[in-house]
Amino acid sequence: MKPLRTFLTTMLLVTIFNTMSAEVDKNFYIFLCFGQSNMEGAARPEAQDLVSPGPRFLLMPAVDDPQRGRKMGEWCEAIPPLCRPNNGLTPADYFGRTMIQTLPDNIRVGVIHVAIGGIHIQGFLPDSIADYVKRAPKWMVGMLKAYDNNPYERLVTLAKKAQKDGVIKGVLMHQGESNTGDLRWASMVQQVYDRLLGDLQLKPEEVPLLAGEVVQADGKGQCIRMNKQIDELPKTLHTAQVISSAGCTNGPDRLHFDAAGYRELGRRYGEKMLQLLGYETFKPIEIPADAKPASSNIRGRKFPMIDSEHRAYFRIKAPEARKVQVDISGKTYDMQRDVNGEWTGVTDSQSEGFHYYSLKVDGVTVNDPNSESFYGCSAMTSGLEIPYDEVKSPRFQMKDVPHGSVVRHRYYSKVDNVWKTMYVYTPPTYNKDKKKYPVLYLQHGGGEDERGWNQQGLCDVILDNLIAEGKAMPMIIVMMDGNTKDFTRCLTEDGIPFVENNYRVKAGIENRALAGLSMGGIHTLNAIVARPDLVGYAGVFSSGWFKGGAPWMKEANGDLYYDTIEKQLSTYKKNLRLLWLSMGGKEDIAYQNCQAMMKRFDEIGLQYTYYEYPGGHTWPVWRESIYQFAQLIFK
């Protein structure tokens, strides 16, 4: 297939340039590239680099390359090596690829590439090249000879030929390592640039020069001192633009970039040129002065940040990525990349409380390295805490009140035959007296586990505040792992016996409650129907029986349970002091199930209390649910 593809591409290019012969194509942007080893290309191309960018990015070879079917002065697809047959990846490779990704489809990009490893800037000065060739080290002789001992003349000759096809839009240079410390370097660069523009009849304001910094290697680059001179080049050459090499990775010699470093540096050349041409490669996102790091960040990390309008700002370093997005609250936001490979994104205003979120890097979902991770959505997932208003929403704030304790217990489940863990909250007074306490068994949702209510739900903070204010009875809260086929058995045969053997608890169903969110709500419903003598209080948050049953649960067919309730209605009315249902508004994914369930309860005559809090199927809703429910039980 390769010979056929090469033939077809060649025929396409021949057709293109035959049609261009009569008139210069103003939509064919040509760039001249010169310099020393880092422009020559010192890294071996990797598989991704050898994928052709297509006929919109072209190379006019400066030397023949029979092995690849390239002839000097004849356009071909720009696949590495761009310089000479035995060279590697260069900044020009990803300069061109970056350009065609942003430029309109009718615009093509071509490069002419002349570079020699180790060459001084004097090697590109027409008046000094003859003397330079005489003094050149032996290892450079062959490289100079490839350009007939006059690299500048080769560049100009090909550029004049290219001007019959398109328009020269800029000059890319990466040179300076061999001139480190040479105070004449900037003036000699200007001489080369001025001579180029004069020989090609170009205007400085229309053809900028982009000069790249040398390898930094975290401050240990062999020629890093040269960067000060490169950074000051615009003082001498006013149309020059400096391309930062900060963060561009390098090889072990600390002199040359590695493949990833060349890609990133090339992208930066491209992004700068696009900006100079009037194309926005990214939209700078300003971070408001009132934005603060989220409390859910890993210690010491600045991002994500939250502003006073509850917009969230994210930033991640991903220089190799082509597209990065934030997925939060059911919406995906595109992030914008800057020239240093940092991506920044901002969301719409978010509701107070905890939100799961993830990043999508080139379509792959990943966690944010700046954020703490929480078990949710059946994976460790990034979490974002939007701060509550201290005046309007004090119920979820840490306060200077007596605090209870949360203890993790390991126990062996006789039902599932595996070791499990549970978390147990005890109120502030538990270790100060010998009283017995009522117990609330509180269940997480699907894709979560026993950690959810303690970490994402702030259960202990909420109860501490309620107890301190006298709004809730001091109680023990047990958070078990609900990922099982038969939760009712796990609760009655594992959980309750363990708690009653290890904690001071009050006896009787009037001192026992069960509640859960989403899947945990269905667990709750199933348990109270299977065991009407189990609890005196039940809370069902963002949940409701599925018609025909929930596929992940044993015997979860709501129709069967409604029949059971109807037959034993007097027992449920007597034992169940409170059946409390909550929903996150119509946007809650369980809304329809809950509405259908309440309709059946009405038909049967089973009493319940319904509470609605806007927010959908999210932790802010469930925090509010436990806040409300806890005030109603054991009284």
Buried (B, 14 or more C-beta within 10 A) or exposed (E): EEEEEBEEBBEEBEEBBEEBEEEBBEEBBBBBBBBBBBBBBBBEBEEEBEEEBBBBBBBBBBBBBEEEEBEBBBBBBBBBBBBBBEBBBBBBBBBBBBBBBBBEEEBBBBBBBBBBBBBBBBBBBBEBBEEBBEEBEEEBEEBBEBBEBBBBBBBBBBBEBBBEBBBBBBBBBBBBBBBBEBEEBBEBBBBBBEBBBEBBEBEEEEBBBBBBBBBBBEEEBBBBEBBEBBEEBBEBBEBBBBBBBEBBBBBEEBBBBBBBBBBBBBBBBBBBBBBBBEBEBBEEBEBBEEBEBBEBBEEEBBBBBBBEEBBBBBBBEBBEBEEBBBBBBEEEBEBBBBBBBBBBBBBEEBBBBBBBBBBBBEEEEBBBEBBBBBBBBEEEBBBBBBBBEEEEBEBBBEBEEEBBEBEEBEBEBEBBEEEBBBBBBBBBEBEEEEEEBBBBBBBBBBBBBBBBBBBBBBBBBBBBBBBBEEEBBBBBBBBBBBBBEBBBBBBBBBBBEBBBEEBEBBEEBBBBBBBBBBBBBBBBBBBBBBBBEBBBBBBBBBBBBBEEBBEEBEBBBBEEBBEEBBEBEEEBBEBBBBBBBBBBEEBBEBBEBBEBBBEBBEEBEBEBEEBBBBBBBBBBBBBBBBBBBBEBBBE
